[in-house]
């Protein structure tokens, strides 16, 4: 198995697991420390690309896994296609995906297929200014229990929001094309299933959803399984 984006807390461990991330192990540990994250196990990262480019992976796997990864991909179709090339015949891609209804993305609309198509046609490698502003200035809280109870909250008042928009614009300009890590896409289990089926039917991808689970009560994420369809 290949786990994509384990950071310092991989979900899958064992002698038959390899890891891909944006940074090597040392840089991940340093980043986690700066963010105040608990480090349970910083794995040896076998494949590294600061661009998130899976073409650096030189092996094939029976399955791949990622958790809270695909919503960060500037070009989601490209990501799926790269995963396909890493999978052996009838390989599976296991996913854990945030449900936008129960996390800080609750205030935004669900992603539409045509938005994902547009990003792919643009060969997008970086997030748009719109995505940076939304992520910095407009997100809600991330307490799933409160969201399930209907309390979606207001994190920033108008004054703070205007200031954060300015901060986001400055961050985008200073990055000068470098990758900024924010959410680009927002899903529910049903919308995610619809998008996957649409991308498959439109021949953008050769992986087909074989199971998309409902989000469990009180949780903010759901799981899905895609299977490579061999000719």
C-alpha positions in Angstrom: 0.0 0.0 0.0 1.0 3.6 -0.6 -0.3 6.2 1.9 -0.5 9.7 0.4 0.1 12.6 2.8 0.6 10.8 6.1 2.2 14.0 7.7 3.5 12.8 11.1 0.6 10.5 12.0 0.2 7.8 9.3 -3.1 5.8 9.3 -1.5 2.7 7.8 1.6 1.2 9.2 3.5 -2.0 8.5 6.3 -3.4 6.5 4.4 -3.4 3.2 3.5 0.3 3.4 5.3 3.2 1.7 4.7 6.9 2.1 4.4 9.9 -0.2 4.4 13.5 1.1 5.3 17.1 0.2 8.2 17.1 2.7 10.7 14.6 4.0 10.5 13.2 7.5 12.7 15.9 9.0 10.8 18.7 7.5 7.4 17.2 8.5 8.5 16.9 12.1 9.7 20.5 12.1 6.4 21.6 10.5 4.3 19.7 13.0 6.3 21.2 15.9 5.7 24.7 14.6 2.0 24.0 14.3 1.8 22.5 17.8 0.6 19.1 16.5 1.1 15.9 18.4 3.6 13.6 16.7 2.7 10.0 17.3 4.8 8.5 14.5 6.8 10.4 11.9 7.4 7.8 9.2 10.2 7.5 6.7 8.9 9.2 3.6 9.9 7.2 0.6 8.7 9.6 -2.1 8.8 13.4 -1.8 7.5 16.1 -4.1 6.8 19.7 -2.9 4.5 20.0 -5.9 2.4 17.0 -4.8 3.4 15.3 -8.1 2.9 11.6 -7.7 4.9 10.9 -10.9 8.0 10.7 -8.6 6.6 7.4 -7.2 8.6 4.6 -9.0 6.6 1.6 -7.8 3.2 0.1 -8.3 0.8 -0.9 -5.5 -2.2 -3.0 -4.8 -3.9 -0.1 -3.2 -3.5 3.5 -2.1 -4.8 5.4 0.8 -5.3 9.1 1.7 -7.0 11.0 4.5 -8.1 14.6 4.1 -5.9 14.9 1.0 -8.1 15.2 -2.1 -9.8 18.4 -1.0 -6.4 20.1 -1.2 -5.6 19.1 -4.8 -5.6 22.1 -7.2 -6.3 19.7 -10.1 -8.4 16.8 -8.7 -8.6 14.9 -12.0 -4.8 15.0 -12.4 -4.5 13.5 -8.9 -6.9 10.7 -9.6 -5.1 9.9 -12.9 -1.8 9.8 -11.2 -3.1 7.4 -8.6 -4.4 5.2 -11.3 -1.0 4.8 -12.9 0.4 3.7 -9.5 -2.2 1.0 -9.0 -1.8 -2.6 -10.1 -4.6 -4.4 -12.0 -8.0 -3.9 -10.2 -6.2 -1.8 -7.5 -8.2 0.2 -5.0 -8.0 3.7 -3.7 -9.3 4.1 -0.1 -10.2 7.6 0.9 -11.2 9.6 4.0 -12.9 12.8 3.0 -14.2 15.7 5.2 -17.9 16.2 4.9 -18.4 19.9 4.3 -21.6 20.0 6.3 -19.8 19.2 9.6 -16.5 21.0 9.4 -15.2 24.5 8.8 -16.4 24.4 5.2 -20.1 24.3 6.1 -20.7 27.8 4.9 -19.7 27.0 1.3 -21.6 25.3 -1.5 -20.8 21.8 -2.6 -18.2 21.6 -5.4 -19.7 21.1 -8.9 -18.3 18.8 -11.6 -17.8 21.6 -14.0 -15.5 23.4 -11.4 -13.3 20.3 -11.3 -13.3 20.2 -15.1 -12.3 23.8 -15.3 -9.3 23.4 -12.9 -8.2 20.4 -15.0 -8.5 22.3 -18.3 -6.4 25.1 -16.8 -3.8 22.6 -15.6 -4.0 24.2 -12.2 -1.0 23.6 -10.0 -1.7 26.3 -7.4 -4.8 27.3 -5.6 -6.7 30.4 -6.8 -6.8 33.7 -4.9 -10.5 32.9 -4.3 -9.6 29.7 -2.5 -7.0 31.4 -0.3 -9.5 34.2 0.7 -12.3 31.7 1.4 -10.0 29.5 3.6 -8.5 32.4 5.5 -11.5 34.7 6.0 -14.8 32.8 5.6 -14.5 29.4 7.2 -16.5 28.4 10.2 -15.4 26.5 13.3 -14.4 22.8 13.1 -16.4 21.3 16.0 -18.4 18.5 14.3 -20.7 18.0 17.3 -21.8 21.7 17.2 -22.4 21.4 13.4 -24.5 18.3 13.9 -26.5 20.2 16.4 -27.1 23.0 13.9 -24.6 25.5 15.5 -22.5 26.6 12.5 -21.2 29.6 14.3 -19.6 32.9 13.1 -15.9 32.9 13.5 -15.1 36.4 12.3 -17.0 39.7 12.4 -17.0 42.0 9.3 -14.0 44.0 10.6 -11.9 40.9 11.1 -13.0 39.4 7.8 -11.9 42.5 5.9 -8.5 42.3 7.6 -8.2 38.6 6.8 -9.0 39.2 3.2 -6.1 41.6 3.1 -3.9 39.1 4.8 -4.9 36.4 2.2 -4.3 38.7 -0.7 -0.8 39.6 0.7 -0.1 35.9 1.3 -1.0 35.0 -2.3 1.1 37.8 -3.7 4.2 37.0 -1.6 3.9 33.3 -2.5 4.7 34.3 -6.1 3.3 31.1 -7.5 4.4 28.8 -4.6 1.9 26.3 -3.3 -0.4 27.5 -0.4 -2.1 24.6 1.4 -5.9 25.3 1.6 -9.1 23.5 0.6 -10.1 23.7 -3.0 -13.1 21.3 -3.0 -16.0 20.6 -0.7 -18.1 17.4 -0.7 -20.9 15.5 1.0 -21.0 11.7 0.5 -23.8 12.0 -2.1 -22.1 14.9 -4.0 -18.8 13.0 -3.9 -20.4 9.9 -5.4 -22.1 12.0 -8.1 -18.8 13.6 -9.0 -16.9 10.3 -9.2 -19.6 8.7 -11.3 -19.6 11.8 -13.6 -15.8 11.9 -14.0 -15.8 8.1 -14.8 -18.7 8.5 -17.3 -16.9 11.4 -19.0 -13.7 9.3 -19.3 -11.7 11.6 -17.1 -10.8 8.7 -14.8 -10.7 4.9 -14.9 -11.4 4.4 -11.2 -15.0 3.8 -10.3 -16.6 4.2 -6.9 -17.6 0.9 -5.4 -18.6 2.2 -2.0 -19.2 5.7 -0.5 -20.1 5.5 3.1 -22.4 8.0 5.0 -20.8 10.2 7.6 -21.2 8.7 11.0 -23.2 10.7 13.6 -21.0 13.2 15.3 -18.2 12.8 12.9 -16.9 15.3 10.2 -15.6 12.8 7.6 -16.7 10.0 5.4 -15.0 7.1 3.7 -15.0 5.9 0.0 -13.5 3.1 -2.0 -12.6 3.5 -5.7 -11.5 0.6 -7.9 -9.5 0.7 -11.0 -11.5 -0.6 -13.9 -9.2 -2.7 -16.2 -10.0 -3.1 -19.8 
